[in-house]
Amino acid sequence: MACINNDGTLTESARRLLGKLTVPTAPEELSKRIGQPVFRVRSSLREMEAAGLVQASEGKFLMTEAGKKLTAESSRVYE
């Protein structure tokens, strides 16, 4: 699942997922919170980690400053 649109903004599903990462959260918990299968959440997290939008520590993920910035920019697109 792609997390970033061609125009550089986040997809709606990626924006929802990142919005839940204000505290370190495990993929299984994110799956429950956003109603997506764990495999899809893990795939998205890998993609976002490679893009520098999230960071992993001890099996939990947290949004980076770059993720916060892109989330804010992408939110304006969906308003």
C-alpha positions as CSV (number, residue, x, y, z in Angstrom):
1,M,0.0,0.0,0.0
2,A,1.5,3.3,-1.0
3,C,1.7,5.9,1.7
4,I,2.7,8.9,-0.3
5,N,0.8,10.3,-3.2
6,N,2.5,11.4,-6.5
7,D,2.2,15.0,-5.3
8,G,4.2,14.3,-2.2
9,T,1.2,14.4,0.2
10,L,0.2,11.5,2.4
11,T,-2.5,9.2,1.4
12,E,-5.6,9.3,3.6
13,S,-4.9,6.0,5.2
14,A,-1.3,6.9,5.9
15,R,-2.4,10.2,7.5
16,R,-4.8,8.3,9.7
17,L,-2.1,5.9,10.8
18,L,0.4,8.6,11.5
19,G,-2.2,10.5,13.5
20,K,-2.2,7.6,16.0
21,L,1.5,7.7,16.5
22,T,1.7,10.5,19.0
23,V,3.0,8.0,21.6
24,P,5.1,4.9,20.8
25,T,2.7,2.2,19.6
26,A,3.0,-1.4,18.5
27,P,1.7,-2.4,15.0
28,E,-0.9,-4.7,16.6
29,E,-2.4,-1.8,18.6
30,L,-2.4,0.4,15.5
31,S,-4.2,-2.3,13.6
32,K,-7.0,-2.3,16.2
33,R,-7.1,1.5,16.3
34,I,-7.5,2.1,12.6
35,G,-9.3,-1.1,11.6
36,Q,-6.6,-2.4,9.2
37,P,-5.1,-5.9,9.1
38,V,-1.7,-6.1,10.9
39,F,0.1,-7.1,7.7
40,R,-1.0,-3.9,6.0
41,V,-0.1,-1.7,9.1
42,R,3.4,-3.3,9.2
43,S,3.9,-2.7,5.4
44,S,2.9,0.9,5.8
45,L,5.2,1.4,8.8
46,R,8.1,-0.1,6.8
47,E,7.4,2.3,4.0
48,M,7.1,5.3,6.3
49,E,10.2,4.3,8.2
50,A,12.2,4.2,5.0
51,A,10.8,7.6,4.1
52,G,11.9,9.0,7.6
53,L,8.3,9.6,8.7
54,V,8.4,7.2,11.7
55,Q,11.0,5.6,13.8
56,A,11.0,2.3,15.6
57,S,12.2,1.5,19.1
58,E,11.7,-1.7,20.9
59,G,9.0,-2.9,18.5
60,K,7.0,0.4,18.8
61,F,6.7,3.2,16.3
62,L,6.6,7.0,16.8
63,M,6.1,9.8,14.3
64,T,9.2,11.8,13.5
65,E,9.4,15.6,13.0
66,A,9.4,15.0,9.3
67,G,6.2,12.9,9.7
68,K,4.6,15.6,11.7
69,K,5.4,18.2,9.1
70,L,4.1,16.1,6.2
71,T,0.9,15.2,8.2
72,A,0.2,18.9,8.8
73,E,0.8,19.7,5.1
74,S,-1.4,16.7,4.0
75,S,-4.2,17.6,6.4
76,R,-4.7,20.9,4.5
77,V,-5.3,18.9,1.3
78,Y,-8.1,16.8,2.9
79,E,-9.9,19.7,4.6
